[in-house]
Amino acid sequence: MSTATPRILLTDAAVRREPFALDKPRIVRDSKVAGLHVWIGKRKKTFRYQYETPRLNGARGHTLIEWLGEHPHHSADDARAKALAIQAARVRGEYVRPIVEAAPAQLTFGEAFEQYKAAITKEGKSPRTIADYQDKFNRHLVAWHKKALAAITRNEVSRQHTSITERARKVRKGKYASGKYAANGAMRLARAVWNFAKNELETPGLPGLNPFRSGKLYHREQARESGMGAKELPAWWAQLQKLPNPIRREMHLFMLLTGLRRQDVLTARWDNLDENRRSLRIPAPKGGVERAFDLPLSEPMLACLKRAKEAGNTFFPEQSQIWVFPAETGHVAEVKEDGKVKLSHTGHALRHSFRTLAGAAGIDRLRLKILMNHAVERDVTDSYANVPALFDSLMDAQRRISAFIMRGLIGEASAEEEPRA
């Protein structure tokens, strides 16, 4: 880490102006509160507070660091308030450190993972993402659970990556898929844990290079081309008409029209619908509650929701009071069809289709990224966009996409001429 530690008054604007690190992480300290600083990596800017523990029996104290939140999801003012609160509690002798670190020299991979998980949970990472990390940790990284982080070698990593790749590939209900993508995913998680231990926990004794770095180790991955183009829409629409369950018909159509992730559609609730504003609140998308957003609803989307409500009241009157797409046990839990009728595209393939069709409809990249809830802060220009102020513009884009999709589904009929799905 660079020894240069400039001091400025940390404000949201000042932090935003600081460029991301090109090589090693760097620190910019606050000129107002001692110990408060922002840690700047290649992709993240994190507010932290550093302090020294008291000397005991002549022995030197330890330097400890607390995470205060990630920019821009947490403001500089909030970070400063948290730092001052910790400072005051320490003066009163009331402060208890939230995470108790293991002896740094003996920190195991398993201990580092638990602290990493605690940190990203505190930051608001989505439960689904954390569950996925836990699964990778439990299934693919068992060999290192109790091993000292500093003792893991590049050769071991390479062997484990090969082992995961060569496992039987089973993609069935109740089974997990292993192979090239699973191997890459497990090593990406391990790389993040190692970097966290080195840069955030400042664990001594770790080598200069991360043994889990990609380099030439990882398999080359290709983006899945699973989305539909406009010419494929009529055939998919014909398949959709044959589904016997009207709730599931509307669910699939809503996925295509919105481009929402599967879980966000399945767990959609009526109390998150604002009919006056024509928006649906997505409270806990991928990335956690800090990525919550309001989805603009076009006329075809609202008509879809209206039909879903009618069908829900008919078949599951109790559950439909809460869930947009109700089922006997609560809400629909699976997007794939188990009956004789099969859809060529379901789930995430419909999100890919939305992306493809929105591009064909001429929607610009910034508005499309916002509608799909993709991060924009990594692009310096996009980061200046005021997303709430763009709602009317996003609604216009949503209407154009919906109109394009509906014309593709039902021929030359306008988006307002809504057939029942």
C-alpha positions as CSV (number, residue, x, y, z in Angstrom):
1,M,0.0,0.0,0.0
2,S,1.2,3.4,-0.9
3,T,2.9,5.4,1.9
4,A,1.4,8.7,0.6
5,T,-1.6,9.5,2.7
6,P,-3.0,12.9,1.8
7,R,-5.5,14.7,4.0
8,I,-8.6,16.4,2.7
9,L,-12.0,17.1,4.0
10,L,-13.9,14.0,3.1
11,T,-17.2,14.9,1.4
12,D,-19.2,12.9,-1.1
13,A,-18.1,15.1,-3.9
14,A,-14.4,14.9,-2.9
15,V,-14.5,11.1,-2.7
16,R,-16.2,10.9,-6.0
17,R,-13.5,13.0,-7.6
18,E,-10.7,10.7,-6.3
19,P,-9.7,8.2,-9.1
20,F,-9.7,4.5,-8.5
21,A,-6.3,2.9,-7.9
22,L,-4.5,1.7,-11.0
23,D,-2.2,-0.7,-9.1
24,K,-2.0,-0.8,-5.3
25,P,-4.8,0.4,-3.1
26,R,-4.3,3.8,-1.5
27,I,-5.7,5.8,1.4
28,V,-7.0,9.4,1.6
29,R,-7.4,10.6,5.2
30,D,-9.9,13.0,6.6
31,S,-8.6,16.4,7.7
32,K,-11.3,16.8,10.3
33,V,-11.5,13.5,12.2
34,A,-8.2,11.7,13.1
35,G,-8.4,8.0,12.0
36,L,-11.2,8.5,9.5
37,H,-10.1,7.7,5.9
38,V,-11.3,6.3,2.6
39,W,-9.6,3.2,1.2
40,I,-9.5,3.3,-2.6
41,G,-9.1,0.1,-4.6
42,K,-9.4,-0.6,-8.3
43,R,-13.2,-0.8,-8.1
44,K,-14.3,0.3,-4.6
45,K,-14.0,3.2,-2.3
46,T,-14.6,2.3,1.4
47,F,-14.9,4.5,4.4
48,R,-12.9,3.2,7.4
49,Y,-11.8,4.3,10.9
50,Q,-8.4,3.4,12.3
51,Y,-7.4,3.6,16.0
52,E,-4.8,2.2,18.4
53,T,-5.6,0.0,21.4
54,P,-4.2,1.1,24.7
55,R,-0.7,0.0,25.9
56,L,-0.9,-2.7,28.5
57,N,2.0,-3.4,30.9
58,G,4.3,-1.5,28.7
59,A,3.4,-3.5,25.7
60,R,2.6,-1.7,22.5
61,G,-1.1,-1.6,21.5
62,H,-2.5,-2.8,18.2
63,T,-3.8,-0.9,15.2
64,L,-7.4,-1.8,14.4
65,I,-9.6,-0.7,11.5
66,E,-13.4,-0.6,11.4
67,W,-15.4,-0.6,8.2
68,L,-17.9,2.3,8.0
69,G,-19.5,1.7,4.6
70,E,-18.8,1.8,0.9
71,H,-19.0,4.9,-1.3
72,P,-21.5,5.9,-2.8
73,H,-23.9,3.7,-0.9
74,H,-22.8,5.4,2.4
75,S,-22.2,9.1,2.6
76,A,-19.1,10.8,4.0
77,D,-21.2,12.5,6.7
78,D,-22.5,9.1,7.9
79,A,-19.0,7.7,8.0
80,R,-17.8,10.7,10.0
81,A,-20.7,10.3,12.4
82,K,-19.9,6.6,12.9
83,A,-16.2,7.4,13.5
84,L,-17.1,10.1,16.1
85,A,-19.5,7.7,17.8
86,I,-16.8,5.0,18.0
87,Q,-14.3,7.6,19.3
88,A,-16.7,8.8,22.0
89,A,-17.6,5.3,23.1
90,R,-13.9,4.4,23.4
91,V,-13.3,7.4,25.6
92,R,-16.2,6.3,27.9
93,G,-14.8,2.7,27.9
94,E,-18.0,1.4,26.3
95,Y,-16.9,0.4,22.8
96,V,-16.7,-3.3,21.9
97,R,-15.2,-4.2,18.6
98,P,-17.9,-5.9,16.4
99,I,-15.5,-8.5,14.8
100,V,-12.9,-10.1,17.0
101,E,-9.9,-10.9,14.8
102,A,-7.9,-14.1,15.1
103,A,-4.2,-13.8,15.6
104,P,-3.2,-12.3,12.3
105,A,-0.2,-14.6,11.7
106,Q,-2.4,-17.7,12.1
107,L,-5.5,-16.5,10.3
108,T,-7.0,-19.4,8.5
109,F,-8.9,-19.3,5.3
110,G,-12.1,-20.3,7.1
111,E,-11.7,-17.5,9.7
112,A,-11.0,-15.0,6.9
113,F,-14.1,-16.1,5.1
114,E,-16.3,-15.6,8.2
115,Q,-15.0,-12.1,8.6
116,Y,-15.4,-11.4,4.9
117,K,-19.0,-12.7,5.1
118,A,-19.7,-10.5,8.2
119,A,-18.3,-7.5,6.4
120,I,-20.4,-7.9,3.2
121,T,-23.5,-8.7,5.3
122,K,-23.0,-5.5,7.2
123,E,-22.6,-3.6,3.9
124,G,-26.0,-5.0,2.8
125,K,-25.0,-7.6,0.3
126,S,-28.0,-9.6,-0.8
127,P,-28.9,-12.8,1.2
128,R,-28.9,-14.7,-2.1
129,T,-25.4,-13.7,-2.9
130,I,-24.2,-14.6,0.6
131,A,-25.9,-18.0,0.4
132,D,-24.2,-18.6,-2.9
133,Y,-20.8,-17.7,-1.4
134,Q,-21.5,-20.0,1.6
135,D,-22.3,-22.8,-0.8
136,K,-19.1,-22.4,-2.8
137,F,-17.2,-22.3,0.5
138,N,-18.8,-25.5,1.8
139,R,-18.5,-27.5,-1.4
140,H,-15.4,-26.4,-3.2
141,L,-13.1,-24.8,-0.7
142,V,-13.2,-27.4,2.1
143,A,-9.5,-28.3,1.8
144,W,-8.6,-24.8,3.1
145,H,-11.1,-24.3,5.8
146,K,-8.5,-24.8,8.6
147,K,-5.4,-23.9,6.7
148,A,-3.4,-20.8,7.4
149,L,-4.1,-18.3,4.7
150,A,-0.4,-17.5,4.4
151,A,0.4,-21.2,3.7
152,I,-1.8,-21.6,0.7
153,T,0.3,-21.9,-2.5
154,R,-0.3,-21.3,-6.1
155,N,0.2,-25.0,-6.9
156,E,-2.5,-26.0,-4.5
157,V,-4.9,-23.5,-6.0
158,S,-4.1,-24.8,-9.5
159,R,-4.7,-28.5,-8.4
160,Q,-8.0,-27.6,-6.7
161,H,-9.2,-25.6,-9.7
162,T,-8.5,-28.7,-11.9
163,S,-10.3,-31.0,-9.4
164,I,-13.5,-28.9,-9.4
165,T,-13.4,-28.7,-13.2
166,E,-13.2,-32.5,-13.6
167,R,-16.0,-33.4,-11.3
168,A,-19.1,-35.0,-12.8
169,R,-21.4,-32.4,-14.4
170,K,-24.9,-32.9,-13.1
171,V,-27.5,-30.3,-13.7
172,R,-30.7,-31.8,-12.2
173,K,-33.2,-30.8,-9.6
174,G,-31.6,-31.1,-6.2
175,K,-28.1,-31.5,-7.7
176,Y,-25.3,-29.0,-8.3
177,A,-23.3,-28.4,-11.5
178,S,-19.5,-28.6,-11.3
179,G,-17.1,-27.8,-14.1
180,K,-15.3,-24.9,-15.7
181,Y,-17.7,-22.2,-14.5
182,A,-17.9,-23.7,-11.0
183,A,-14.2,-23.8,-10.7
184,N,-13.8,-20.2,-11.8
185,G,-16.6,-19.1,-9.4
186,A,-15.0,-20.8,-6.4
187,M,-11.6,-19.3,-7.1
188,R,-13.1,-15.8,-7.6
189,L,-14.6,-16.1,-4.1
190,A,-11.3,-17.3,-2.7
191,R,-9.5,-14.4,-4.3
192,A,-11.9,-11.9,-2.8
193,V,-11.4,-13.5,0.7
194,W,-7.7,-13.4,0.4
195,N,-7.7,-9.7,-0.8
196,F,-10.0,-8.8,2.1
197,A,-7.6,-10.4,4.6
198,K,-4.6,-8.6,3.1
199,N,-6.1,-5.2,2.4
200,E,-8.8,-4.8,5.1
201,L,-7.6,-7.0,7.9
202,E,-4.0,-6.1,7.1
203,T,-3.0,-9.7,7.9
204,P,0.8,-9.9,8.1
205,G,2.8,-12.6,6.4
206,L,0.8,-12.9,3.2
207,P,2.9,-13.1,0.0
208,G,2.9,-10.3,-2.5
209,L,0.9,-12.1,-5.1
210,N,-2.6,-13.5,-4.4
211,P,-2.4,-17.3,-5.0
212,F,-6.0,-17.2,-6.3
213,R,-5.3,-14.6,-8.9
214,S,-6.7,-15.4,-12.3
215,G,-3.6,-15.1,-14.6
216,K,-3.7,-18.1,-17.0
217,L,-5.4,-20.3,-14.4
218,Y,-9.1,-19.6,-15.0
219,H,-11.0,-21.1,-17.9
220,R,-12.2,-18.7,-20.6
221,E,-15.9,-17.9,-20.2
222,Q,-18.3,-16.8,-22.8
223,A,-21.5,-14.9,-22.2
224,R,-24.5,-17.0,-22.8
225,E,-26.5,-16.0,-25.9
226,S,-29.8,-17.2,-24.6
227,G,-32.0,-14.2,-25.3
228,M,-34.7,-14.1,-28.0
229,G,-34.7,-11.8,-30.9
230,A,-37.9,-10.2,-32.4
231,K,-38.3,-13.1,-34.9
232,E,-38.5,-15.7,-32.1
233,L,-41.2,-13.9,-30.1
234,P,-44.3,-15.2,-32.0
235,A,-43.3,-18.9,-31.5
236,W,-42.7,-18.2,-27.8
237,W,-46.0,-16.4,-27.5
238,A,-47.8,-19.4,-29.0
239,Q,-46.1,-21.7,-26.5
240,L,-47.2,-19.4,-23.7
241,Q,-50.9,-19.6,-24.7
242,K,-50.8,-23.3,-24.1
243,L,-49.8,-23.1,-20.4
244,P,-52.9,-24.2,-18.4
245,N,-52.1,-22.0,-15.4
246,P,-53.0,-18.3,-16.0
247,I,-50.9,-17.1,-13.1
248,R,-47.8,-18.7,-14.6
249,R,-48.6,-17.3,-18.0
250,E,-48.6,-13.8,-16.6
251,M,-45.5,-14.5,-14.6
252,H,-43.5,-15.4,-17.7
253,L,-44.8,-12.5,-19.7
254,F,-44.0,-10.1,-16.8
255,M,-40.4,-11.5,-16.8
256,L,-40.0,-10.7,-20.5
257,L,-41.6,-7.2,-20.3
258,T,-39.5,-6.1,-17.2
259,G,-36.2,-8.0,-17.6
260,L,-36.3,-8.5,-13.8
261,R,-34.3,-11.3,-12.2
262,R,-36.1,-14.5,-11.4
263,Q,-36.3,-14.1,-7.7
264,D,-37.4,-10.5,-7.9
265,V,-40.4,-11.6,-9.9
266,L,-41.3,-14.6,-7.8
267,T,-41.2,-12.6,-4.6
268,A,-43.0,-9.5,-5.9
269,R,-45.6,-8.2,-3.4
270,W,-48.7,-6.1,-3.9
271,D,-47.7,-3.7,-1.1
272,N,-44.7,-2.7,-3.2
273,L,-46.9,-1.6,-6.1
274,D,-47.6,2.2,-6.5
275,E,-50.4,2.4,-9.0
276,N,-50.5,6.2,-8.9
277,R,-46.8,6.5,-9.8
278,R,-47.0,3.4,-11.9
279,S,-44.0,1.7,-10.3
280,L,-43.0,-1.5,-8.5
281,R,-40.5,-1.3,-5.7
282,I,-37.8,-4.0,-5.8
283,P,-36.7,-3.9,-2.2
284,A,-33.9,-6.5,-2.1
285,P,-32.4,-7.2,-5.5
286,K,-29.1,-8.7,-6.3
287,G,-26.5,-6.5,-4.4
288,G,-28.8,-6.1,-1.3
289,V,-31.1,-3.5,0.1
290,E,-28.8,-0.7,-0.9
291,R,-29.5,-1.5,-4.6
292,A,-33.3,-1.3,-4.1
293,F,-35.0,0.6,-6.9
294,D,-38.4,1.6,-8.4
295,L,-39.3,-0.1,-11.7
296,P,-41.4,2.0,-14.0
297,L,-44.4,0.1,-15.3
298,S,-45.7,0.5,-18.8
299,E,-49.3,-0.1,-19.8
300,P,-48.7,-3.7,-20.9
301,M,-47.0,-4.4,-17.6
302,L,-49.9,-2.9,-15.6
303,A,-52.3,-5.0,-17.7
304,C,-50.3,-8.1,-17.0
305,L,-50.4,-7.4,-13.3
306,K,-54.2,-6.8,-13.4
307,R,-54.7,-10.2,-15.1
308,A,-52.4,-11.8,-12.5
309,K,-54.5,-10.3,-9.7
310,E,-57.7,-11.6,-11.2
311,A,-56.3,-15.1,-11.6
312,G,-54.7,-15.0,-8.1
313,N,-58.0,-14.0,-6.5
314,T,-59.7,-16.9,-8.3
315,F,-57.3,-19.7,-7.5
316,F,-55.5,-18.6,-4.4
317,P,-57.5,-15.8,-2.7
318,E,-55.6,-15.8,0.6
319,Q,-52.1,-15.9,-0.9
320,S,-53.0,-13.4,-3.6
321,Q,-53.5,-10.7,-0.9
322,I,-49.7,-10.6,-0.5
323,W,-48.0,-12.1,-3.6
324,V,-48.3,-10.9,-7.1
325,F,-47.8,-14.5,-8.4
326,P,-49.3,-16.7,-5.7
327,A,-49.2,-20.4,-5.3
328,E,-50.7,-22.8,-2.8
329,T,-47.8,-22.5,-0.3
330,G,-47.2,-18.7,-0.8
331,H,-45.7,-17.6,-4.1
332,V,-44.6,-19.4,-7.2
333,A,-41.2,-21.0,-6.4
334,E,-40.0,-22.3,-9.8
335,V,-40.1,-20.7,-13.2
336,K,-39.5,-23.9,-15.3
337,E,-42.6,-25.7,-16.5
338,D,-42.9,-29.4,-15.4
339,G,-45.9,-30.3,-17.5
340,K,-46.2,-31.4,-21.1
341,V,-46.0,-27.8,-22.3
342,K,-42.5,-26.4,-22.4
343,L,-41.3,-22.9,-23.0
344,S,-38.2,-22.4,-25.1
345,H,-37.1,-19.5,-22.9
346,T,-37.8,-19.0,-19.1
347,G,-36.1,-17.3,-16.1
348,H,-32.8,-15.6,-16.9
349,A,-33.1,-16.3,-20.6
350,L,-36.0,-13.8,-20.5
351,R,-33.8,-11.2,-18.9
352,H,-31.3,-11.8,-21.7
353,S,-34.2,-11.4,-24.2
354,F,-35.3,-8.1,-22.6
355,R,-31.7,-6.8,-23.0
356,T,-31.6,-7.9,-26.7
357,L,-35.0,-6.5,-27.5
358,A,-34.4,-3.2,-25.7
359,G,-31.3,-2.7,-27.8
360,A,-33.3,-3.5,-31.0
361,A,-35.8,-0.9,-29.8
362,G,-33.1,1.8,-29.7
363,I,-32.8,2.3,-26.0
364,D,-29.6,4.0,-24.9
365,R,-27.1,2.1,-22.7
366,L,-27.4,4.3,-19.6
367,R,-31.2,4.0,-19.3
368,L,-31.1,0.3,-20.1
369,K,-28.5,-0.3,-17.3
370,I,-30.7,1.5,-14.8
371,L,-33.9,-0.4,-15.9
372,M,-32.0,-3.7,-15.4
373,N,-30.5,-2.4,-12.1
374,H,-27.0,-2.9,-13.3
375,A,-24.3,-0.8,-11.6
376,V,-23.5,2.5,-13.2
377,E,-21.0,4.0,-10.7
378,R,-18.0,2.3,-12.3
379,D,-18.4,4.5,-15.3
380,V,-17.2,8.0,-14.4
381,T,-19.7,9.8,-16.7
382,D,-22.7,7.6,-15.7
383,S,-21.9,8.0,-12.0
384,Y,-23.1,11.7,-12.2
385,A,-26.6,10.6,-13.3
386,N,-29.4,11.4,-10.8
387,V,-31.4,8.2,-11.1
388,P,-34.6,9.3,-9.3
389,A,-34.7,12.4,-11.5
390,L,-34.6,10.2,-14.6
391,F,-37.8,8.4,-13.7
392,D,-39.9,10.0,-16.4
393,S,-37.2,9.3,-19.0
394,L,-37.0,5.7,-17.8
395,M,-40.8,5.4,-18.1
396,D,-40.5,6.6,-21.7
397,A,-37.8,4.0,-22.4
398,Q,-39.9,1.3,-20.7
399,R,-42.9,2.1,-22.8
400,R,-40.9,1.9,-26.0
401,I,-39.5,-1.5,-25.0
402,S,-42.9,-2.8,-24.1
403,A,-44.4,-1.6,-27.3
404,F,-41.6,-3.2,-29.3
405,I,-42.0,-6.5,-27.5
406,M,-45.8,-6.6,-27.8
407,R,-45.7,-5.8,-31.5
408,G,-43.3,-8.8,-31.8
409,L,-45.5,-11.1,-29.8
410,I,-48.8,-10.3,-31.4
411,G,-48.0,-9.0,-34.8
412,E,-48.8,-5.4,-35.8
413,A,-51.2,-4.8,-32.9
414,S,-50.3,-1.8,-30.8
415,A,-49.1,-2.2,-27.2
416,E,-52.5,-1.0,-25.9
417,E,-54.4,-3.8,-27.7
418,E,-53.7,-6.3,-24.9
419,P,-54.8,-9.9,-25.5
420,R,-55.1,-12.1,-22.5
421,A,-51.9,-14.2,-22.0
